[in-house]
Amino acid sequence: MTRRYFIGGVAKIVAASIVATSAFFLHGYTVEYAIDHPSSILAPFADSSLPTHKFLRTTRTCIALSSVVADYKYSLSKFKQLDRDQRLASPDFLEIFSRVNERASKRILWLCQTNKGVYIKAGQFLASIHGIPKEFGETLSVVQDKINPRPFMQIKKTIEEELGPINLIFDELDHMPLGSASIAQVHKGKLRDSKKQVAVKVQHAGIESISYADISTLKFLSPIVTWFFPDFEFAWILPEFDKAMKMELDFIQEGKNAERFADNFRDFPQVKVPEIQWPFTTKHILMMEYETGVKINEKEKIEKLGIDKNLVCHLLTEVYAKQMLVDGFLHSDPHPGNLLVRPLQPGSNKPLLVVLDHGLYKEFDEDFLINYAQFWRALVFRDTEKVLAYGQKLGMGELTDLMAFVLARKSDEEKFKSRKFTKEDKDKFNERFKNFKLNEFLEGLPRELVFIFKTEFLTRSINRALATEHIPTMQIMARHSLLSIYFQKDKAVGILRRWWNYLVYMFERVYLEVFFWSAPIVMKIYKTSV
């Protein structure tokens, strides 16, 4: 009898738990549906702060990551006795690893597109990491553009809560967005009073509270994933990711960033930043001047406009060199959707670069700017001693020479194409860096360098998409290095010292131009004599 009562009691508890859990999930799905469909009869449930909605998102994350971990552990278990070199030399391992990467990337893509918000940003970041398996890069690349927009009724509600009735602000406001991103979407409008064409960036309702909950979930799960995969340590990224999300969620700060960027490029007629409309800007709404153009990676459209694609890449490199080496204020999200191109003048082959989305920036202090500029100057002039010295100051440590080689090779591919690596060279390289772990190295770097490497990877991918001819990146970087070295100092020196700095700068600039002009000739003579 006692046993029967016990079993009956357990059965009731299990049944009640199933019913309660089902009700919890059902309510979570109801809230999510109501958020995405504010005009439906479920609209009263559209409260993203409800625990059921957050629990649903967290559960999805746990399921997706658990399935990824289990897939890797099970599929690759037969290779666990092999060391890293043996695995990489095994065709069977590489084939299975590629298939697992593809399945894992699709699960992560599903998670990003379903949970949206922070997960979209995380997907974009993963897609931009240099060295990530190509299956992840290819699969997650769609996260950049293919994000379902929120219904217009939700956008209208946010605008009217922040600014007042729409009909008193706009003559026109398009219902279909120009673009939809992870935290906001942009609609084209026409102001009622000034008749000015504007772009209105409206933050998705409830995204702020959801973002903080999602970040907490990722922080909780990161050490668990790391325990299963010790070689993949990404916990150091989360604090930076947290800071970045807080910046991007504050549209007033984004407006200030845009104005600062515009001021830095006030003497660059080929760079345009939409003017911020401050009377209609709040923490959740950013209104700016409407600008036209094609995405910077759309090669065919750029050529159809008669714009020289080589000039586009040259301008892009110039803009980011100035940010990294002179201004110390780096636009850290240069994906193609944020960079538009149009002719500088009707019929001109010169580009005008329109820079959008100023939510994510990294600011560098003066010491970092000078050290990074000196590092590049030494790299260009092949001053090994100074390369190592300034690499140490920048936190590159014993891998300074590796980073110098990578930066030089990536910046001037043409000069390195003729370099032939012997088997002995490769063996020495592999022996030295066989235990090298990219993530541990990045974790030890100053955050400024991490942002620079990420940004350089994104801009290089644009150059590749345009299939441009040789862009003299090292020459451009060297010019801006000299500007940083000799004119950052002007802020705290007298007039005579400024003149001296100017004279030294001009001398080094002339030397630099002669150096780059004569280098191909010297190399050609050397090859002929050999």
Order of alpha helices (4+ residues) and beta strands (2+ residues): alpha-alpha-alpha-alpha-alpha-alpha-alpha-beta-beta-beta-beta-alpha-alpha-alpha-beta-beta-beta-alpha-alpha-beta-beta-beta-beta-alpha-alpha-alpha-alpha-alpha-alpha-alpha-alpha-alpha
